[in-house]
């Protein structure tokens, strides 16, 4: 497509590799990169762009700012979640919203499993004890095991599928709740589709992998936490706001559930005095699930690939709003 422009307007602190501009130029794309922080900057840099690209959690792509993107027919969000992108409003304007979940599926799934192992094997608490001069291999007793237990996955996209694949080696039973995924698909993962409440009541471990939407905001609150087993562990590598944190705090203090592993909280960054951080049955990491040496390189590669696909009239490999009527003709790859 002649005169096709792509504007990278949100870098979220990332340093763009030198090869990005070269690859865009080789594809005949007019490319500009400028970390925009105001509506005026966005209009100046991307007002004539066909595709607007944000990396990570840049807040510049709000619904109001779509008005200054007069030519925009595609939005690329590097990463998995698209809660920072006004998907509904973009769809109304014929804007294709694409992301790159395949780039982070390995690292985020590793993070979810790592948090689960850190809790079940008491790795964090035992490390702290040893550093304090306490060598106590038998106290307190380990109260969890993996083999034969039930892992419930809420959401079954790229990342949850990777979790299911990797956790099969631990010989756990896998339950899935995802109203947008056909039950037949789960056969390849030896997983079983169940209702939401059944997953909560039957699972020993519940891992959250759903996007943050109006429907999933505080999806896990008091009612849901009370349905879970007293020895259950909650893992969240999706978005902090999927969980009602005050309810989670009460659940952990009062024993509705046993422990939580969190890579995300709400808000971010959190208050250093967040009472969750004072609990021994909580393991917290600073939203690092999507980061690794491989995943960052892959995120850049898939983002550029997505831009080139759009420029050459192809549907990208990952589209958030596949029912959108695009502004220009796109063919399947």
Order of alpha helices (4+ residues) and beta strands (2+ residues): beta-alpha-beta-alpha-beta-beta-alpha-beta-alpha-alpha-beta-alpha-beta-beta-alpha-beta-alpha-beta-alpha-beta-beta-alpha
